[in-house]
Amino acid sequence: MKKYSYKDAGVDIEKGDAFVQAIKPMVESTFRPEVLTKIGGFAGCVSLNLERYKKPVLVSSTDGVGTKLKIAFMMDRHDTVGIDLVAMCVNDIVVTGARPLFLLDYLATSRLDPEKATKVVNGIVKGCIEAECSLIGGETAEMPGFYQEGEYDLAGFAVGIVEDAQMIDGSGVTVGDRLIGIASSGLHSNGYSLVRKILIEENRMSLGKRVEEIGEVLGEELLRPTKIYVKPILNLVRDFNIVGMAHITGGGISGNLPRVISKGCKAIIRKGSWEIPPIFSFLKEKGNIPDDEMLRTFNNGIGMILIVRAKESEEIVERLNSMGERAFLIGEIIKADREEEPIEFV
C-alpha cells in the first residue's frame, strides 16, 4: 500500500517554514519598541506602555482586500494589495483618535508560492511602516482544493490605543460644525465587484492598455493602493478639536458618514466642492451608474471626512494641505427634524 504524506495532499510544511524564515527580516523591520516576541512563535506579544495613559482604551478592527485581489491575479501584480490590507484596518482605527499598535495578517492559498507571497508580505510591511504599526505575526495557510490554483485570500486584524477622554465617536458633533474631506488615492478597496462587472465583463477592457480618459494603464489605476491616513490624522488630533471622523469605505459617503452624526443633526454635503478623480466619472459613464448608486458604492474621491468646529476648519484644511494631503471644505452640520435622513447632498 502506498504511503501518503501531507505534501502528497498539497501542503508543503518545509516550504512554509522556509517562507517564514525568509520574511522574518522585513517583518521585524516594522517592530516598535513595545514588541516583545520574534516572528515564528505561537503568538505575538506587545508591552503596553501605560505611563502616558490615565485610562487607556484598546481599539480593534479587522478587514480584507476583497475582490480587488482578482485584479491583482489578472495582472500578476502582488506588491500593492498588502498596503490595501493595512490601510483598511488602520484607517478604521484612527477615526477614533487611536494610534495603531500592531497588526496580524492572514494569507490563505491553494498552494504556497513563496515568491508571490513574499511580494504580498512586502506590501503589508510597507503599509505598517507608513502607519507606524508593528506587524507582529500572522498565519499562512495552504488549503488545496479550497481556493483556485494561483489565487489567495488576505485578511488582517489591527489593534490601537487611545486615552479614554480623547476618544472621538461623534457624540460631540453639533449644529454649525464643518465637514472636511480628505482626498482618496482612487477607488481604494471597495466596489470592485461592480468595477469588474462593468469594465471587464461588460466592456471587455484590457487591464494592460492605457485609457486616455483616466490618463493611466487601466490595471495600474485599479491597483492603486488605498491611502493610509494615520499620520495626518494623529497630527490633527494633537492640535485641533476633531469631533467626528468617518472612513469612507464600502457604502461610500452615504453609508459611512451617518455613523458619526449625532441625533438631531444632519450633514449637508455640497456636490462639486471637491475634485473627483477621472476613474469615477469613467466608471459612471461606462456603467450608466446613477448618482445615488455612485455615492453609496464608491468613495468618489473622498477617503476620509472630518467633522470640526467652524472656527478651526480653514486652519485644518491649510494644515492638511501643508502635509501633502488634498483637503476640501465639503459641507456643514445643520439641525435635523425627527424624520429627516442624517445626510443630504445638495
C-alpha positions in Angstrom: 0.0 0.0 0.0 1.3 3.5 -0.9 2.3 5.7 2.0 1.0 9.2 1.8 2.3 12.4 3.3 0.8 15.9 3.9 2.9 17.0 0.9 1.1 14.5 -1.3 -2.2 16.2 -0.3 -0.8 19.6 -1.4 0.6 21.0 1.8 4.3 21.5 1.9 5.3 22.1 5.5 9.0 22.6 4.7 8.2 25.3 2.1 6.0 27.1 4.6 8.7 27.0 7.3 11.3 28.3 4.8 8.9 31.1 3.8 8.5 32.3 7.4 12.3 32.3 7.8 12.7 34.3 4.6 10.3 37.1 5.5 11.5 37.5 9.1 13.9 40.4 8.4 11.3 42.5 6.6 8.6 41.8 9.1 10.8 42.7 12.1 11.7 46.0 10.4 8.2 47.1 11.4 8.7 46.4 15.1 8.1 49.2 17.5 9.9 49.1 20.9 6.8 47.6 22.5 7.1 44.3 20.6 8.5 41.5 22.8 8.5 38.4 20.6 10.1 37.5 17.3 8.3 36.1 14.3 7.7 32.3 14.4 6.2 31.8 17.8 2.7 30.8 18.7 1.6 34.4 19.5 2.8 38.0 19.2 3.4 39.8 22.4 3.3 43.6 22.9 4.0 45.5 26.0 1.6 48.4 26.7 3.5 51.4 27.9 0.7 52.8 30.1 2.6 55.6 31.8 1.3 58.2 29.3 -2.3 57.0 29.7 -4.7 57.5 32.7 -7.5 55.3 31.3 -6.3 53.6 28.1 -8.8 52.1 25.6 -7.8 49.4 23.1 -9.4 49.9 19.7 -9.5 47.0 17.2 -10.5 46.4 13.5 -10.5 43.6 11.1 -10.8 43.7 7.3 -9.7 42.3 4.0 -8.9 43.5 0.5 -12.0 41.9 -1.2 -12.3 41.3 -4.9 -9.6 43.8 -5.7 -7.5 40.7 -5.3 -9.0 39.5 -8.6 -7.3 42.4 -10.4 -4.0 41.5 -8.8 -4.4 37.9 -10.0 -5.2 39.1 -13.5 -2.3 41.5 -13.6 0.0 39.0 -11.7 0.9 42.0 -9.5 1.1 41.3 -5.8 3.2 44.1 -4.3 0.4 46.6 -3.5 -2.5 44.6 -2.0 -0.7 44.3 1.3 -0.8 48.1 1.6 -4.5 47.9 1.0 -4.9 45.4 3.8 -3.1 47.6 6.3 -5.0 50.7 5.2 -8.4 49.2 5.5 -7.7 48.2 9.1 -5.7 51.2 10.5 -8.0 53.8 8.8 -10.9 52.3 10.8 -8.9 52.6 14.0 -7.6 56.1 13.6 -11.1 57.6 13.2 -11.5 57.1 16.9 -8.3 59.1 17.6 -6.4 55.9 18.4 -2.8 55.2 17.4 -2.4 51.8 15.7 -0.1 49.5 17.7 0.1 46.2 15.8 -1.4 44.1 13.0 -1.7 40.4 12.3 -2.2 39.1 8.8 -3.9 36.0 7.4 -2.8 34.7 3.9 -4.6 31.6 2.6 -3.9 30.0 -0.7 -4.3 26.7 -2.5 -0.6 26.2 -2.8 2.1 28.4 -1.4 4.1 30.3 -3.9 6.9 31.8 -1.8 7.9 34.5 -4.4 4.3 35.7 -4.7 3.6 35.5 -1.0 6.8 37.5 -0.3 5.6 40.3 -2.5 2.3 40.3 -0.6 4.1 40.5 2.7 6.4 43.2 1.5 3.3 45.3 0.8 2.0 44.7 4.3 5.4 45.7 5.7 5.3 49.0 3.6 1.8 49.7 4.9 2.8 49.0 8.5 5.8 51.3 8.3 3.6 54.1 6.8 1.1 53.6 9.6 3.9 53.2 12.3 2.3 49.9 13.2 4.1 46.7 14.0 3.4 43.5 12.1 3.8 41.1 14.9 2.7 37.8 13.3 0.0 36.1 11.3 -0.9 32.9 9.5 0.0 31.5 6.1 -2.4 28.6 5.3 -2.2 26.2 2.4 -5.7 24.9 1.6 -5.5 22.7 -1.6 -8.9 22.3 -3.3 -10.4 25.3 -1.4 -9.0 28.1 -3.5 -8.4 28.2 -7.2 -4.9 27.5 -8.3 -2.7 30.6 -8.1 -5.2 32.6 -6.1 -5.2 33.6 -2.4 -7.2 35.5 0.2 -5.9 38.2 2.5 -7.3 39.4 5.8 -5.9 41.5 8.7 -6.6 42.4 12.3 -5.2 45.5 14.0 -5.2 47.0 17.4 -4.7 50.6 18.5 -4.7 52.6 21.7 -6.2 55.9 22.8 -6.8 57.8 26.1 -10.5 57.4 27.0 -11.0 61.1 27.4 -9.6 61.7 24.0 -11.7 59.2 22.1 -13.6 60.5 19.1 -17.0 59.0 18.5 -19.2 61.7 17.0 -21.0 62.4 20.2 -19.7 66.0 20.2 -21.0 66.8 16.8 -23.3 69.8 16.8 -25.1 72.3 14.6 -22.6 74.6 12.9 -19.7 72.2 12.6 -17.9 72.0 9.3 -17.1 68.9 7.2 -13.6 68.5 5.7 -13.0 65.8 3.1 -9.5 64.4 2.6 -8.8 63.1 -0.9 -8.6 59.5 -1.7 -6.0 58.0 -3.9 -8.6 56.5 -6.2 -11.0 53.6 -5.7 -9.2 52.3 -2.6 -10.6 48.8 -1.9 -14.4 49.0 -2.4 -16.8 48.4 -5.2 -14.6 46.1 -7.2 -17.3 43.5 -7.9 -19.1 46.3 -9.8 -15.9 47.6 -11.3 -15.1 44.2 -12.8 -18.7 43.7 -13.9 -18.7 47.0 -15.9 -15.1 47.2 -17.2 -14.1 43.6 -17.7 -17.2 41.5 -18.1 -19.5 44.0 -20.0 -17.0 46.2 -21.8 -14.2 43.6 -22.1 -11.5 46.1 -21.4 -7.8 45.1 -21.2 -6.1 45.8 -17.9 -2.8 46.3 -19.7 -3.9 49.1 -22.0 -3.7 52.8 -21.3 -7.1 54.6 -21.0 -6.9 58.2 -22.1 -10.0 59.2 -20.1 -8.2 58.3 -16.9 -4.6 59.0 -18.1 -3.3 55.7 -16.9 -3.0 52.0 -17.7 -6.3 50.5 -16.5 -4.8 47.8 -14.3 -2.4 50.2 -12.7 -5.2 52.6 -11.8 -7.3 49.7 -10.4 -4.4 48.5 -8.3 -3.6 51.9 -6.9 -3.2 51.3 -3.1 -5.6 52.6 -0.5 -4.4 55.7 1.2 -3.3 55.4 4.8 -4.4 58.4 6.8 -2.8 57.7 10.2 0.0 60.3 10.2 -2.1 63.3 9.1 -5.0 62.4 11.4 -2.8 61.9 14.5 -1.1 65.2 13.7 -4.5 67.0 13.7 -6.0 65.4 16.8 -2.9 66.6 18.7 -3.6 70.2 18.0 -7.3 70.6 17.0 -10.8 69.7 18.3 -11.9 66.9 15.9 -15.4 65.9 17.0 -16.1 63.2 14.4 -14.4 61.2 11.6 -15.7 58.8 9.0 -13.5 56.4 6.9 -15.2 56.3 3.5 -15.2 52.7 2.6 -17.9 50.3 1.5 -21.1 52.2 1.4 -19.5 55.4 0.3 -20.2 58.7 1.9 -23.9 57.8 2.1 -23.3 54.8 4.3 -20.3 55.9 6.4 -20.8 59.5 7.4 -24.1 58.9 9.2 -22.3 56.6 11.7 -20.9 59.7 13.4 -23.7 62.1 13.1 -25.4 62.9 16.4 -29.2 62.7 16.9 -30.9 65.9 16.0 -28.1 66.8 13.5 -27.9 66.4 9.7 -24.9 66.6 7.4 -25.2 68.7 4.3 -22.7 67.7 1.6 -22.1 70.1 -1.3 -21.5 68.4 -4.6 -18.7 69.9 -6.6 -16.8 71.1 -3.6 -14.0 68.6 -4.2 -12.0 67.2 -7.1 -13.3 63.9 -8.3 -10.6 61.7 -9.9 -11.3 60.6 -13.6 -11.8 56.9 -12.7 -15.1 57.7 -11.1 -16.7 59.6 -14.0 -15.2 56.9 -16.3 -17.0 54.1 -14.3 -20.2 56.1 -14.1 -20.3 56.6 -17.9 -19.3 53.1 -18.8 -21.8 51.5 -16.4 -24.5 54.1 -16.7 -24.4 54.2 -12.9 -27.0 56.6 -11.2 -25.7 59.3 -8.9 -27.1 57.7 -5.8 -25.5 54.4 -6.6 -22.1 56.0 -7.1 -22.4 57.7 -3.7 -23.2 54.5 -1.8 -20.7 52.3 -3.7 -17.6 54.3 -4.2 -15.7 57.0 -2.2 -15.8 59.3 -5.3 -12.6 61.0 -4.4 -13.0 61.4 -0.6 -11.4 58.8 1.6 -11.9 60.4 5.0 -14.3 63.0 6.3 -13.6 65.1 9.4 -16.2 67.0 11.4 -14.7 70.0 13.1 -15.6 73.3 14.7 -16.2 76.1 12.3 -13.6 78.4 13.8 -10.9 75.8 13.1 -12.0 74.5 9.8 -9.9 76.7 7.5 -6.7 76.2 9.6 -7.2 72.4 9.5 -7.6 72.5 5.7 -4.4 74.5 5.5 -2.6 72.1 7.8 -3.6 69.1 5.8 -2.6 70.7 2.5 0.8 71.6 4.0 1.3 67.9 4.9 0.8 67.0 1.2 -2.8 66.0 1.5 -5.6 67.4 -0.6 -8.4 68.7 1.7 -11.7 70.4 0.9 -14.5 72.0 2.9 -17.4 69.9 1.6 -20.3 70.8 3.9 -21.7 71.5 7.3 -23.9 70.2 10.1 -27.4 71.6 10.4 -30.4 70.9 12.7 -32.5 67.9 11.6 -36.1 67.2 12.0 -37.0 63.8 13.5 -37.9 62.1 10.2 -35.1 63.5 8.2 -32.2 61.4 6.8 -28.9 62.2 8.5 -27.2 63.2 5.3 -28.3 65.3 2.3 -26.4 66.1 -1.0 -27.1 69.5 -2.5 
